[in-house]
Amino acid sequence: MTVLIASSFTKSLEKLSGHEQSQTKVTAFDIQQNPESPGLSLHRIDRCRDPGFWSARVNHDLRVVLHKRDSDTLLAYVGHHDDAYAWAERRRLDTHPKTGAAQIVEIRETVEEIVVQRYVEEAVKKPRLFTDESDDTLLSWGIPEDWLETVRQATEDTVLDIAGHLPDEAQEAILGAAVGEVPTVRIAEPQGLGFTHPDAQRRFRVVGDEQELRAALDAPWDEWAVFLHPAQQEFVDRDFNGPARVIGSAGTGKTVVALHRAVRLATESSNHRVLLTTFSEGLASGLSEKMHRLTVGHPEIADRISVATMSTVARQLAMSVADGVAIASDDEVTTLLEQAARDTSSTIDHAFLNDEWRLIVDAWDVRDGDRYRDLPRLGRKVRMAASRRDELWAIFSKVRQGLSSRGLETEAGLMHQVARNLNERPFTHVVVDEAQDISVPELALLASISGDRPNGLFFAGDIAQRIFRSPFPWKSVGVDVQGRSRSLKVNYRTSHQIRSQSDRLLPPRLLETGGEEDRRTGVTSVFHGPAPTMRTFVSADDESQALGDWLTKMVHEGVRPETISILVRSDMEMVRAKAARGISGHSDILINLMHDAKGREFRAVAVMACDADVIPNEDRLLGATDERELREIFDTERHLLYVAATRAREHLWLSAVDPASEFLEDLLI
């Protein structure tokens, strides 16, 4: 007897209260142990077109909808009595006649007639998008047979509505085709009900024991832990003969791929040792929690995977190659730079000195004047005469001497030292998440660990979300992903409305310093929601009051406070966020800085205080030393707002006090 869990179940579970979720999980565990247990009060839902739907009692009002056929029991949905029964009555579980994939299909006749009539009326007014497509073509896209004619009636105004009634692969296909993309066709011989088909595996998963089921239910938001899109699965399983990378816009599941790929590599051999790494402690902590859920019940796999920041890894490895070296703090380096400038009577701007040290001398581990004089200024487009470089090196050489005399090394210097002297490689494979913010010394260290091995290095990132580190060409460090870089195009985290609005902050294509290009076209979201709310106010008090009312509305509509976050640019705007939360009366609503929200997601997000002097940050703009730096500041600030907006899954609020940031104006175009 096989028990499976559907993505529709985890999504419906998330909408319940905490107490109701706990009760439902107990019932789910009982079903997993014995799907025929008398204590479940099982009975067939009589009014369903599909006789396989059954009801299991959670409490006096809450019901789990099961689908039972042969030896398979599927956890399909959970809700209050009337809602659960209505959901089951409007659906059936089918094996698609063309693709062979198992699908939960909304019964065509149950769609409200007024909606269907609107499809027809709109079709008369606007050209239909798929009128020339054959039945065979539409079926190959995964469209259920009884939806073929409705899909043919779709216009640019109704295609989103129609897509929302279709299974995931059919939805992606018609949304992609509507903008000129060629849909991906996945046809396989059906086995049983078709649960093993790649498209089916994104929404159904077999749960082998209570531990696996608990992992699936403990964090229903994190559907990556249970369901993988076929495109994600491809990058998890694919072998590469050199460094490889997966890219994609926010919400396309890059972290999903990184996590599952790390598990896959660790599973292949007991001799494999896999490092899953990123650049910050907060992100590493999140990866560690997710990895624990992925490997629950498999301690032998978990033992082969280390999750840590590159900083932590470098310090651990340094014990064997750089014994006794202490890491200099940023303040210590700044003090040495200022002292060296005074000693040489230099009038060079201190901000420029700091950037030159950080981006060139320290990042590239420059140790002598000749190398500094000849080094290409990667990431620094300001031309510099040889005499100017000699003047600067007089300062930087004193900093090097000062560090050495104190027994100090910078973290970047330590990484380079470890990379040069590493004798025994501690890891067979390295997987890097949020790779767009990797630094030169971090990449150099990774290359020394696993860069020359098949499947040795794998990166996941999005250059549109680069908000912490300056870009540089990876080839200059010996890491070349050309020909081994792939894009994810399906956004499963963020609604179509939020994704399409947020994308207006970015150009249709992004160029990296190494010449690689990331085209942002052809991305589709797998679900829809309300349009983002964008408001401008006369005063901060008015903004806080209006946002407080919106937060109250969100909670009344069933969004739990702990799944809502208010994001602001800096600590200076925190008082406005706290005022809005206070007005809502819900202290569980989270308040975060935009930078700290990286790698997280929430059902509802309010990005407030987007004033003209807040984002882009005025102090950063005033501190720019040249046009290149000014342009980079604008880019990273724009990317920061993009990151903030795309933390929202279903509901997004954006607001400012007049005058608003120019970035908000871009969102309205």
C-alpha positions in Angstrom: 0.0 0.0 0.0 1.4 3.4 -1.1 0.7 6.7 0.6 1.3 9.9 -1.5 1.1 13.6 -0.7 -0.1 16.2 -3.2 1.1 19.8 -3.5 -2.6 20.8 -3.2 -2.6 19.3 0.2 0.5 21.2 1.5 -0.9 24.5 0.0 -4.3 24.0 1.7 -2.6 23.0 5.0 -0.7 26.2 5.1 -3.9 28.2 5.1 -5.1 26.7 8.4 -4.4 28.0 11.9 -1.5 26.7 13.8 -3.8 24.5 16.0 -5.7 23.2 13.0 -2.4 22.3 11.3 -1.2 20.3 14.3 -4.5 18.4 14.3 -4.3 17.7 10.6 -0.7 16.4 10.9 -1.8 13.9 13.5 -4.5 12.7 11.1 -2.0 12.5 8.3 0.3 10.4 10.4 -2.6 8.1 11.2 -3.3 7.8 7.4 0.3 7.1 6.7 0.3 4.3 9.3 -3.0 2.7 8.2 -5.1 4.4 5.4 -8.0 2.1 6.4 -8.0 2.9 10.2 -11.6 3.0 11.6 -10.6 6.0 13.7 -10.4 8.1 10.5 -14.2 7.9 10.0 -13.6 7.3 6.3 -16.5 7.7 3.8 -16.8 8.3 0.1 -17.8 11.8 -1.0 -20.9 10.9 -2.9 -21.5 14.0 -5.1 -18.0 13.7 -6.7 -17.6 12.9 -10.4 -14.5 11.0 -9.4 -15.5 8.1 -7.1 -12.0 7.9 -5.7 -12.4 10.9 -3.4 -12.9 10.1 0.3 -13.2 12.1 3.4 -11.2 11.6 6.7 -12.3 13.3 9.9 -9.8 15.6 11.6 -12.2 17.2 14.1 -15.9 18.1 14.2 -15.5 20.5 11.2 -12.1 19.8 9.5 -11.7 17.2 6.8 -8.9 15.6 4.9 -9.7 14.8 1.3 -8.2 11.5 0.2 -8.1 9.9 -3.2 -8.1 6.1 -3.1 -7.5 3.8 -6.1 -6.1 0.3 -6.1 -3.3 0.3 -3.5 -2.6 4.1 -3.7 -3.9 6.6 -1.1 -3.3 10.3 -1.9 -3.5 13.1 0.6 -5.2 15.6 -1.8 -6.6 18.5 0.3 -7.6 19.7 3.8 -10.2 22.2 4.7 -13.3 22.9 6.7 -16.2 20.6 5.9 -18.1 22.5 3.2 -14.9 23.8 1.6 -13.3 20.4 1.5 -16.3 18.7 0.0 -16.7 21.5 -2.6 -13.0 21.2 -3.6 -13.4 17.4 -4.2 -16.7 17.8 -6.1 -15.0 20.2 -8.6 -12.1 17.9 -9.4 -10.9 14.5 -10.6 -7.7 12.6 -10.6 -6.7 11.6 -14.2 -3.8 10.2 -16.1 -3.4 12.5 -19.1 -4.2 10.6 -22.3 -1.3 12.2 -24.3 1.5 12.9 -21.8 0.9 10.0 -19.3 1.2 12.3 -16.3 -1.1 12.1 -13.3 -3.1 15.3 -12.9 -5.7 16.7 -10.5 -8.0 18.4 -13.0 -10.7 20.9 -12.4 -13.9 19.7 -14.0 -14.7 21.9 -16.9 -18.5 22.0 -16.2 -18.0 23.3 -12.7 -16.4 26.6 -13.7 -19.0 29.3 -13.0 -21.0 30.0 -16.2 -20.5 33.7 -15.8 -16.7 33.2 -16.1 -17.1 31.0 -19.1 -19.4 33.5 -20.8 -16.8 36.2 -20.2 -14.2 34.0 -22.0 -16.6 33.8 -25.0 -17.4 37.6 -24.9 -13.8 38.5 -24.7 -12.9 36.1 -27.5 -15.2 38.1 -29.8 -13.4 41.4 -29.0 -9.8 40.2 -29.2 -7.9 37.8 -31.4 -7.7 34.3 -30.0 -4.2 33.0 -29.2 -4.4 29.3 -29.9 -7.2 29.0 -32.4 -4.8 27.4 -35.0 -3.4 24.8 -32.7 -4.4 21.2 -33.3 -5.9 18.9 -30.6 -2.7 16.9 -30.7 -0.5 19.9 -30.0 -2.7 21.2 -27.2 -2.8 17.7 -25.6 1.0 17.4 -25.9 1.1 20.6 -23.7 -0.7 18.7 -20.9 -4.1 20.4 -21.4 -7.0 18.1 -20.3 -9.3 17.0 -23.1 -12.4 18.8 -21.8 -10.4 22.1 -21.7 -9.2 22.2 -25.3 -12.0 24.4 -26.6 -11.8 26.8 -23.7 -8.0 27.2 -24.2 -8.7 27.9 -27.9 -10.9 30.8 -26.9 -8.1 32.5 -24.8 -7.2 36.0 -25.7 -4.5 38.2 -24.1 -7.1 39.4 -21.6 -8.4 36.0 -20.6 -5.3 33.7 -20.9 -4.4 34.3 -17.2 -7.8 33.4 -16.0 -8.0 30.2 -18.1 -4.5 29.2 -17.1 -5.4 29.4 -13.5 -7.8 26.4 -13.9 -5.3 24.1 -15.5 -2.6 21.7 -14.2 0.8 23.2 -13.8 2.4 22.0 -17.0 -0.6 23.1 -19.1 -0.6 26.5 -17.4 3.1 27.0 -18.1 2.7 25.9 -21.7 -0.1 28.3 -22.6 1.5 31.3 -20.8 4.8 30.6 -22.5 3.2 30.1 -25.9 1.2 33.4 -25.4 4.5 35.3 -25.3 6.2 33.4 -28.2 8.0 30.7 -26.2 7.9 27.1 -27.4 6.3 24.9 -24.8 8.2 22.0 -23.4 6.6 18.6 -24.2 7.1 15.7 -21.8 5.5 12.5 -23.0 6.1 9.2 -21.2 4.5 5.8 -21.1 2.0 5.9 -18.2 2.9 3.6 -15.3 -0.1 3.0 -13.1 -1.8 6.3 -12.5 1.2 8.2 -13.9 2.7 9.4 -10.6 6.3 8.7 -11.9 6.0 11.1 -14.8 8.3 14.1 -14.5 5.4 16.5 -14.5 3.5 14.5 -11.9 6.5 14.4 -9.6 6.2 18.2 -9.2 2.9 17.7 -7.4 2.8 14.2 -6.0 5.4 12.4 -3.8 5.4 9.0 -2.2 6.1 9.3 1.6 7.9 6.2 2.8 7.6 6.6 6.5 6.5 9.0 9.3 9.8 10.9 9.2 9.4 11.7 5.6 5.8 12.7 6.0 6.7 14.9 9.0 9.4 16.6 6.9 6.9 17.3 4.2 4.3 18.8 6.6 6.5 20.7 9.0 7.2 23.4 6.5 4.5 23.3 3.8 5.6 26.6 2.4 9.0 25.1 1.5 7.5 22.9 -1.2 11.0 22.4 -2.7 11.5 19.9 0.1 8.8 17.7 -1.5 8.1 18.7 -5.1 10.6 19.4 -7.9 9.8 20.9 -11.2 11.1 18.8 -14.1 13.5 21.6 -15.2 14.9 21.7 -11.6 15.2 18.0 -11.6 17.2 18.1 -14.8 19.8 20.4 -13.3 19.9 18.2 -10.1 20.7 15.1 -12.1 22.8 16.4 -14.9 26.6 15.7 -15.0 29.1 18.4 -16.0 32.7 17.9 -17.0 33.7 21.3 -15.4 32.3 24.1 -13.2 28.6 24.6 -13.9 25.9 27.1 -13.0 22.2 27.5 -12.8 20.7 31.0 -13.0 17.2 32.4 -13.0 15.1 35.2 -11.6 13.8 35.4 -8.1 11.5 32.5 -7.2 12.6 30.1 -9.9 14.1 27.6 -7.4 17.8 28.0 -7.7 18.3 27.2 -4.0 16.0 24.2 -4.5 18.4 22.9 -7.2 21.5 23.6 -5.0 20.0 21.6 -2.1 18.8 18.6 -4.0 22.0 18.5 -6.1 24.1 18.4 -2.9 22.0 15.5 -1.7 22.3 13.7 -5.0 26.1 14.0 -5.0 26.3 12.8 -1.4 24.0 9.9 -2.2 26.2 8.6 -5.2 29.1 7.3 -3.1 30.1 6.8 0.5 33.4 8.5 -0.4 31.8 11.7 -1.5 32.2 14.8 0.8 30.0 17.7 -0.3 30.3 21.3 0.8 27.1 23.4 0.5 28.2 27.0 1.0 27.1 30.6 0.7 28.4 34.0 1.8 26.5 34.8 5.0 25.8 33.1 8.3 22.1 33.8 8.0 21.8 32.2 4.6 24.0 29.3 5.7 21.7 28.7 8.7 18.7 28.6 6.5 20.4 26.1 4.1 21.3 24.0 7.1 17.6 23.8 8.3 16.4 22.9 4.8 19.1 20.3 4.4 18.0 18.7 7.7 14.5 18.4 6.3 15.7 16.9 3.0 17.9 14.3 4.7 15.6 13.3 7.6 15.7 9.6 8.0 19.0 9.3 6.1 21.8 10.2 8.6 24.4 8.5 6.4 23.6 11.1 3.7 23.5 14.0 6.1 27.0 13.1 7.4 28.5 13.5 4.0 27.3 17.1 3.6 28.8 20.1 5.3 26.9 23.4 5.3 29.0 26.5 6.1 30.0 29.9 4.9 33.2 30.3 2.9 34.6 32.3 5.8 34.1 29.4 8.2 35.6 26.9 5.7 38.6 29.1 5.2 39.3 29.5 8.9 39.0 25.8 9.5 41.3 24.9 6.6 43.8 27.6 7.7 44.6 25.6 10.8 46.6 23.3 8.7 48.3 25.8 6.3 48.4 29.1 8.2 48.8 28.3 11.8 48.8 31.2 14.2 47.4 33.9 11.9 44.7 36.1 13.3 42.1 37.9 11.1 42.3 41.7 11.0 39.0 43.5 11.5 37.7 46.1 9.1 38.4 48.8 11.6 42.0 47.7 12.0 42.5 47.8 8.2 40.9 51.2 8.0 43.2 52.5 10.8 46.3 51.2 9.0 45.2 52.8 5.7 44.6 56.2 7.4 48.0 56.0 9.2 49.8 55.0 6.0 48.2 57.9 4.1 49.4 60.3 6.8 52.9 58.9 6.8 53.3 59.4 3.1 51.6 62.8 3.2 49.1 61.6 0.7 46.0 63.6 -0.2 44.2 60.8 -1.9 40.5 60.5 -0.8 40.1 58.0 2.0 37.0 56.5 0.4 38.9 55.8 -2.8 41.8 54.3 -0.8 39.4 51.9 1.0 37.7 50.8 -2.3 41.1 50.4 -4.0 42.4 48.2 -1.2 39.2 46.2 -0.9 38.5 45.6 -4.6 42.0 45.4 -6.0 44.9 44.9 -3.5 43.2 42.7 -1.0 40.8 40.9 -3.3 43.5 39.9 -5.7 46.1 39.3 -3.0 48.6 41.9 -4.4 51.8 41.7 -2.5 54.3 43.8 -4.5 54.5 47.0 -6.4 55.3 45.5 -9.8 52.2 43.3 -9.8 50.0 46.2 -8.6 51.4 48.4 -11.5 50.7 45.7 -14.1 47.5 44.2 -12.7 44.3 44.7 -14.9 41.9 46.8 -12.9 39.1 44.2 -12.9 36.0 45.7 -11.5 37.6 49.2 -11.4 37.2 51.0 -14.7 39.0 54.2 -13.6 42.2 54.6 -15.6 45.3 55.2 -13.6 48.8 56.4 -14.6 51.8 54.4 -13.5 53.0 57.3 -11.3 49.6 57.3 -9.5 49.9 53.6 -8.9 53.4 54.1 -7.4 52.0 56.7 -5.0 49.2 54.3 -4.0 51.5 51.4 -3.5 53.6 53.4 -1.1 50.5 53.4 1.1 49.4 49.8 0.5 52.9 48.4 1.2 52.9 50.1 4.6 49.5 48.5 5.3 50.9 45.1 4.4 53.9 45.7 6.7 51.6 46.8 9.5 49.5 43.7 9.2 52.5 41.5 9.1 54.1 43.1 12.2 51.0 42.5 14.2 50.6 38.9 13.1 47.4 39.8 11.2 46.0 38.7 7.9 42.8 39.9 6.1 40.1 37.3 5.5 40.7 37.6 1.7 44.4 37.1 2.2 43.8 34.1 4.3 41.6 32.5 1.6 44.3 33.1 -1.0 46.9 31.6 1.3 44.8 28.5 1.9 44.1 28.2 -1.8 47.9 28.2 -2.6 48.9 25.8 0.1 46.0 23.4 0.3 47.5 19.9 0.2 44.7 17.6 1.1 41.3 18.5 -0.4 38.5 18.2 2.3 35.6 18.0 -0.2 35.0 16.1 -3.4 32.2 18.5 -4.5 31.2 22.1 -3.8 27.7 23.6 -4.3 27.4 27.3 -3.9 24.1 29.1 -3.3 23.6 32.9 -3.9 26.7 32.7 -6.1 26.1 36.2 -7.6 27.6 37.6 -4.5 30.7 35.5 -4.4 34.1 37.3 -3.9 37.4 36.9 -5.7 39.2 35.1 -2.8 36.2 32.9 -2.2 36.1 31.7 -5.8 39.9 31.2 -5.8 39.6 29.0 -2.7 36.7 27.0 -4.3 38.7 26.5 -7.5 41.6 25.0 -5.5 39.3 22.6 -3.7 37.2 21.1 -6.5 37.5 23.3 -9.6 39.2 20.7 -11.8 36.9 17.8 -11.1 33.8 16.7 -13.1 30.8 17.9 -11.1 33.3 19.5 -8.7 31.8 23.0 -8.7 28.2 24.0 -9.1 26.8 27.5 -8.6 23.3 28.8 -8.2 22.6 32.5 -8.4 20.9 35.5 -10.1 22.9 38.6 -11.1 19.8 40.7 -10.7 20.1 40.0 -7.0 23.7 41.0 -6.6 23.5 43.4 -3.6 26.6 42.7 -1.5 29.7 42.2 -3.7 31.2 43.9 -6.7 31.2 41.9 -10.0 34.3 40.4 -11.7 34.9 38.0 -14.5 35.1 34.5 -13.1 37.5 33.4 -15.8 40.2 35.6 -14.3 40.2 33.2 -11.3 40.3 30.1 -13.5 36.6 29.3 -13.2 34.9 29.0 -16.6 31.2 28.1 -16.8 30.8 29.0 -20.5 28.7 26.3 -22.1 27.7 24.9 -18.7 25.3 27.7 -17.6 21.6 27.0 -17.7 18.5 29.1 -16.9 15.4 28.3 -14.9 12.3 29.9 -16.4 9.4 28.7 -14.2 8.7 30.8 -11.1 6.9 28.7 -8.5 7.2 31.1 -5.5 5.9 34.5 -6.7 2.5 35.2 -8.3 2.4 36.3 -11.9 1.2 39.8 -10.9 4.1 40.3 -8.4 6.7 38.8 -10.7 5.7 40.8 -13.8 5.6 44.1 -11.9 8.9 43.5 -10.1 10.6 42.6 -13.4 10.0 46.2 -14.6 12.9 47.2 -12.3 15.3 45.3 -14.5 16.3 45.4 -18.2 15.2 42.4 -20.4 18.8 41.2 -20.4 21.6 41.5 -17.9 25.3 41.4 -18.9 28.0 40.1 -16.6 31.5 41.4 -16.5 32.8 38.3 -18.3 30.5 38.9 -21.2 27.9 36.3 -20.3 24.3 37.3 -20.9 21.2 36.5 -18.8 18.0 37.0 -20.8 15.0 37.7 -18.5 12.3 36.8 -21.1 10.2 33.7 -21.1 9.8 33.4 -17.4 6.3 32.3 -16.2 4.7 32.0 -12.8 2.6 28.9 -11.9 -0.1 30.8 -10.0 -1.8 34.1 -9.9 -2.9 36.6 -7.2 -3.9 40.2 -6.7 -2.0 43.1 -8.3 0.6 44.8 -6.0 -0.6 47.8 -4.1 1.4 51.0 -4.7 0.8 54.1 -2.7 2.4 57.6 -2.2 1.6 59.7 0.9 2.0 63.2 2.1 3.5 62.2 5.5 5.1 59.3 7.3 2.1 59.1 9.7 -0.3 58.8 6.8 1.8 56.0 5.3 2.0 54.1 8.6 -1.7 54.4 9.2 -2.6 53.1 5.7 -0.1 50.3 5.9 -1.5 49.3 9.3 -5.0 49.1 7.8 -3.6 46.9 5.0 -1.9 44.6 7.4 -5.1 44.2 9.4 -6.9 43.4 6.2 -4.4 40.7 5.3 -4.8 39.0 8.7 -8.6 39.2 8.3 -8.3 37.5 4.9 -6.5 34.5 6.5 -2.8 35.5 6.2 -1.1 34.6 9.4 0.9 37.4 11.0 4.1 35.4 11.2 4.0 35.0 7.4 3.9 38.7 6.8 7.0 41.0 6.7 7.6 44.7 6.6 10.8 45.6 4.8 12.7 48.9 5.0 16.0 50.1 3.5 17.8 51.0 6.8 17.5 51.4 10.5 16.4 55.0 10.0 13.0 53.8 8.6 12.3 51.3 11.4 10.2 53.7 13.4 7.7 53.9 10.5 7.5 50.2 10.2 6.9 49.7 13.9 4.2 52.3 13.8 2.4 50.5 11.1 2.7 47.2 12.9 1.4 48.8 16.1 -1.6 50.1 14.2 -2.4 46.6 12.9 -2.3 45.2 16.4 -0.4 42.1 15.4 3.1 42.0 17.1 3.9 38.7 15.3 4.3 40.6 12.0 8.0 40.6 11.1 10.1 43.7 10.4 13.3 43.3 8.5 15.9 45.3 6.6 15.8 44.6 2.9 19.3 43.2 2.9 18.4 40.7 5.7 15.4 39.4 3.7 17.7 37.8 1.1 16.9 34.1 0.7 13.5 34.4 2.5 9.9 34.4 1.4 6.6 35.5 3.0 2.9 35.3 1.9 2.6 39.0 2.2 5.3 41.7 2.1 5.1 45.5 2.6 8.1 47.4 1.3 7.6 50.9 2.8 9.5 54.2 3.1 10.7 54.0 -0.6 11.3 57.7 -0.5 13.5 59.5 -3.0 16.3 60.1 -0.5 16.0 56.5 1.0 16.4 54.3 -2.1 18.8 54.8 -3.7 20.5 55.6 -0.4 21.6 59.2 -0.4 24.7 58.7 1.6 26.0 56.1 -0.8 25.4 58.4 -3.7 27.2 61.2 -2.1 30.2 59.0 -1.3 30.7 57.8 -5.0 34.2 58.7 -6.2 33.6 58.3 -9.9 30.9 57.6 -12.5 31.5 53.9 -12.5 30.9 53.7 -8.8 27.8 55.9 -9.1 26.4 53.6 -11.8 27.2 50.5 -9.6 25.4 52.1 -6.6 22.3 52.7 -8.7 22.3 49.2 -10.0 22.7 47.5 -6.6 20.1 49.8 -5.0 17.7 48.9 -7.9 18.5 45.2 -7.4 17.9 45.6 -3.6 14.3 46.8 -4.3 13.9 43.9 -6.7 15.0 41.5 -4.0 12.6 43.1 -1.5 9.6 43.0 -3.8 10.2 39.4 -4.8 10.2 38.1 -1.2 6.3 38.3 -1.5 4.5 35.2 -2.6 0.9 36.4 -2.9 0.5 40.0 -1.6 2.8 43.0 -2.1 2.6 46.5 -0.8 5.0 49.3 -2.0 4.8 52.8 -0.5 6.6 56.0 -0.1 6.3 59.6 1.2 6.3 62.1 -1.6 8.7 62.5 -3.4 8.9 58.8 -4.0 11.9 56.9 -5.3 12.4 57.0 -9.1 12.4 53.2 -8.9 8.7 53.2 -8.0 8.0 55.3 -11.1 9.7 52.5 -13.1 7.3 50.0 -11.6 4.4 52.0 -12.9 5.5 52.1 -16.5 
